[in-house]
Amino acid sequence: MLHLESRDRPTIINPGYVAPCDINQDTIGQDREYSDMLLKPVQLYHACNPELLAFETTAELEHLAETIGQERVLEAIRFGVGMPHAGYNLYVMGSYGLGRHTLVHETLLKQSMEAANPLDWCYVANFQNPHNPTALGIPAGMGRNLRRDMEQLIDDLIKAIPAAFRGDEYQRRAREIQDDFSLRESAMVKRLSEKAERLDIKLMQGPTGFTLAPHINGKMLTPAEFDQLPEAEQKRLSDAMEDMKQELKETMSHLPEWQREMQQRFSRLNRETMELTVTEFINELVVRYQANENISAYLTQAKQDIIENVDMFRQAGESSEKNFTAQDPEFTRYRINVLVDNAETQGAPVIFEDNPTYQNLLGRIEHLARMGTLQTDFTLIKQGALHRANGGYLILDAEKVLTNPFAWDGLKRAIRSREIRIESLERQLSLISTISLEPETVPMDLKVVLIGSRMLFYLLKEYDPEFSLLFKVSADFAEQLSREEDNELLYARLIASLQKREGIRVITRDGVARLIEQLVRLANHGDKISLKMSSLLDLLQEADYRSGQRGGTRIHRIDVDMAIQSQAFRGNQYEQQLHELILDGTLRIETSGVQLAQVNGLTYLQLGDYAFGAPTRISATARMGSGEFIDIERETKQGGPIHSKGVLILSSYLGQRYAKNQLLSVTASLVFEQTYGQIEGDSASAAELCALLSAIGDIPLKQSLAITGSINQHGQMQAIGGVCQKIEGFFDIGKARGLNGQHGVIIPTSNTKDLMLKQEVIEAAEAGLFHVHAVEHVEQAMELLTGLPAGVADEDGLFPEGSINYLIQLRLAEWISLRLQYASNTLKEE
């Protein structure tokens, strides 16, 4: 440290002193007891109030009817569900592990019990346009009944229709038609034969048709005999045969007409027989479903189609090769494809789709490979989650919907149009040109609940203009529960509810208290309890396991402690390696003696679910200059924007504190030593400022103390996160090297309420081996690090000799003088 005699000291110009804000001026720069800033051991751990936990075990506690601390979410869900207008779907946001899915599902289940059962939805054949299957919406439970009845009807008709055609009545009427035709044909042949005989012509009927030949005196003439006849006789016979041929041709032209007439009569007979048979069997269904217009219309169309396809049923019934049933491909058109069966649904359906692809949401049309070709029909139409949830509620993970191609657009289109259209992606993208189905759309009436993060919610709000129109209700999960009033007892009831639901051992009062205290620590806020249900449940289940290992019948505090320690042990390998590097000197961290412009800062590291703190060396250099501050982390692009902001703030503090009315004749640099990754956050800005003040004033700093805290432009200490882990990180290093009563950590006073330190830290504090100091201003931290008073300026703005501010002020004045001297010498040389 540079010491200057009074005669050699430069004149100190009034820097325009500004007093630290919100600091008792009588306590700065005076001889004082540091015990004012030393926290008592009782302040290091905010334990549960045992008077509020008036029970022996959780078996005595009344279980909660609903989750605590989420009143805002419950109100949003009730509003969104109850709002009948379009677009009031919900987006539920919050961090992972808060129990979002469980709470939403349970709440919607309660709401669904008050709703009516939704319709069954079926696809049936469109007999007029087979490529456009018809959607039937019918009362719940009726779909499976209709499918069974239609299968039974077809099975009955396959047997009954051939039997009807073999019946006596049908055979009699068929013979009448055939006999009538035969009589007509016989009369025609008789008339022609009689005429031919009068003309000495013989009319003969063979298997291939009719033949004419000369016939005289009862004898058919041979060609030779015909040639021996007189020419006149030959001519007469030839003319007669020609006339008979013409008449035969004219007469035979009526045969196709008679056959058509006969076929028509047979068709009418077949139709009448079919109508009688089909009507006899289908009338039972018509009566059964007469109250439903959709089914009645379908049965009427099916009846007509069955009658028109009589031959298919006759061939199936008369086949000797196999026994045909309604399941055979020939009768597919009469099947009922029950898309959604709500027969066993109680109230409105509550559906969670874990894999919300486009097809899983909106349904799909499957194909079968037959004879090298792809074929499909309406029975291969498959439901989607929207179909299953129709009339109720559909729960989806927002991130999964957005990461599945076309799923988000398909979902929005369905919500916007309020109908479900099944259309293959291949067809939308024009990847195939084969004939496919265009099923009739299904009207949609449901509430969609998206569950996702807050960041995703605000991104959708910003970049998707349709999002705000379709999801008008947001439900924001609370992350923490206040410890005020009776909330600790309420949280104990929550623990009791989880214990009962999971079927684990009952928990004693001290075990419940330890669980609550650990959740307070996880909240990083001494006045709050974390509502992260996944962490609580994991801890509860492992405590039950540890209790079982030691043969216990209840979960005690020791079981919870063992669970906490085991969780930490499984995740602290990197922490242990980092500590080893510090202890063997690879990473240089001093925990004793004093050093100039070097301070122990504290870092917070989060690796998955495990978080820990560790010390890091922060050093500074200062020299005469023109007010330039070099952040080496920023220059090397290792520092994040928040860290850079912290450095700029501390440089502003130096300017307003020591050089408000004069130049700040200093050039300084700051660096986190032996760091090789990204540095972010401003919680080291207090440590950086202390190192910088040490460098400027040549004031050594105690290495047995570490400091964490953010500062503002007035030097006030501001709260930071991870305070418990940071303190424990430095404590572990000090403990490994041997605590001597000089070790401790400096934190902002505003973080005092957040302290939930490990028991061994508290024990060390009680023994006077480790100290936690809480300060409100960086000058208080400097007093602890240097053992010197900060100093209060007099009316001339000058600090008392021997104070921290005096030494800094003196050095800055010296640099100003040197700069003026250099400037004067330069002018003389010119």
Phi, psi and omega in degrees: 000135182277123178251133179241135175289160186297326182288338181268352186283139176290159177290130181271120178277141179302117184277000184076064187294137175239125182289145176301140182285145172058029178241136176293112185297338180287345183261357182257130177079002180257159172293125188212162175270129179287355178295342177297330182260352182278125180279142177283154180305327181292339179276354184271354182208116182265086185285163175293148175280111184297338180292336180279342181257076185270070177202163178266314177221168180293346178296337181276348186272143175283133184284152182281142177278335179209166183295143181270156173078003184241038181299324180296319179294315182298320179295320179296319179295316180299320179293312182298320180290321184280341183286118185278347185281160182290150175092354183269056171273168190245144167241116181260122185236154181159174181284161175294146176091002181275357183081032183297312182296316182297312182296314181297315182296314181294320180294317180292327177298318178296317179294324186291334182295338181273352184266160177282156178295135179285171181287155163281148176236130182231150169251131179233166182291140170263101189292335178277326181223087188301338182277358179235077180304150183265137177264128178249124172258112186229160183305150183304134178091344183280337182298310181293327178293317179296319178299315179295319181293322179291322176298317179294321178299313181295318177301318180293318182291326178301327178272321188284323185295311176300324179296322179296324180283342174269357183291159183298318182297315179296316181298319179298312182291327177294320178294323178300316179295317181292320180295321179299317178294318180296322178295319177299315181294321181294318179298320179297315181295320181297316181298316181292324180293320181294318179294320181296322180296323179293336180260014182060039178238139178257124177261117182241137181253122179240182181296337182258359179139204184258148179229138178250140179209147177299143183214110183233134178054039176074015181231135178277127184279141174276168178302323181291319180293323179296325182288336182280348180289155176300153183301320181297320180292320179299319182294319180300313181295321180295316179296322180295319180294324179292320178297321180293324178297317180295317180292321177297320180295317179296320181292319182292338179294341179279347184297313178301323178296318178296322180293320177297319178297320179295317179297321178296320178294321176295320179297318178297321178297314180299317182295317178298318179296316179297315181299318179297316182291311182295317180301319180301320183273325186275341181301328178298319179289321180300317179293319183295323185249020184296338180285345182252114184296321182298314181291321179299317178296320179295317181297323177297316179292319179296321179299314180296321181291323178296317180297320181288341180249045183298321184298325180298318180289321181295318181293321179294319182287332183265358182293136177259357184276325182205162176266111181281145176226179180293345181275352181286150184303331181299334185248020179302324185298342182259007178281163175245117177270098180283101184286316180228123180247107181257025182300324184255008179281132177257112183074205180280144179288144173239108189245132171246120179259112185281335181234078188280066172285171181302313182288324179291338178274311189257357181093174184208164175244115181273163180230153175244140177270117179227124177054039177080007179234157177265128180233153179212165174204178187295340179286348179263010173282126183246147183287159171243177181298327178296325177293315182295326183270356184302128185091359183218234189223137178242123180254130182224149170278121185300317183296320180293321179296317184288333181271352175267123183304133174071351183294317182294316179295320179296320179295315180297320180297320179293317180294318183293316182275345181059038174208153182254116180250120179270114181216130184290147177295325181300321180288321178300321183270003180058039180271343178226155180235011180287155178292130180229184182265153171234082184297149175298140182290154179253123177302139186243131176219094181206170174249129177261131179242112175267136177242123183199189182275164177294319181302316180295322179300312183288330175293317178295320177302321186280320192250350178242103184296337181281339186301314182293336179279332185260334181234083187273350184244125176248138178238110186258116181288137173284142181269336187220159177240130180295145179274006183288162177054231186258024185291332178294320176293323177296320178293325176298322177293325175297316177299319178297322179294317178295320180298318179290317182296322182274352178067040180252178184296152176293156186245133179285168182300315181293329176293319177296317180300319180293322177298315180297317180297323178291323178289332173295317178298319180295333179286346183057031181207118186295340181262007184231153174244131180295137177259020178284096187295330181295320179293317179297316182293319178299316181294319180296316181293321179288325176297323176296320178296317180294323177297319178295325180296325181266007176079021181278158176254349177227162176264117180255177179301322181297327179291320178293319178300316179298321179295318180296316180294322180293319177299317180294320182295322181291337184248003190256023182297316180295321177300316180297318179296321179295318177296322179297321178295325178289316184290329179270004174089000178296314171261121187277107176230115179270134178237016177209162179076193180232153178219150178271131175058034180218131183220153177270106172273171182233131180249158180237125182238133178243115178241098183066235179271355184253132179234144178207166178244158179206147178283153175218144182276130175243127181231159182219156171230150180216143180206170180297137181191206186236035176084026181264133178240120183257117174265102185299326179297319179291319181297326180267007179062028173264345182263137178279173184295326180291320177297318179296324177298318179299320179294319179295325179294315181293329176292325176293323179298316180299319182294313183284338183275321189239351185214048183288326182244020180207172179289145173266093189275065181216143169239125186226159176223149181231147179203145167271115186280143176056042172246141188228018178223186182292139176242125182220154180104161181246014184288352177259005184294329177293317179296319180297320179294320179296318178297321181291318177297322177298319181293321182290315186266005184052049183248115180294149180244142178292132179270354178279354178246145172241157184223144173219145179156152174259152179234157171256186186290349178258006177084005179286140179280135181240151184297151178228169180264163177065031186296321181296313181296323180294315179298314182294328178297317178287324178300316182299319179293315179297320179295318180296328180269347179107108179284138182232014180091351180262345186281146178182179182227142176254128182229163174293145178301326182293346177268357183302320183292345184268358188285124174220067189280160178298155184298324182291331175292318180296319179296321178294323178293320178296328179276358180077017182267342182214142186230145173240119181253138177245124183234159180252344183219151183296334180291328174295321177296320178297322177299318179292321183285334184251336186079007180253153174286152180290320180094138178245132183289147176276190184292343176268001180084015181257143182266154179292147180299145179086352179273164180299311183294328178297313182297321179291316180298320180297316181294320179294321178295321178299317181292326177295317179298316180297319179296320178295319179297316178297320180295320180295316179298324180293321180292321178297319180296324179289000000 
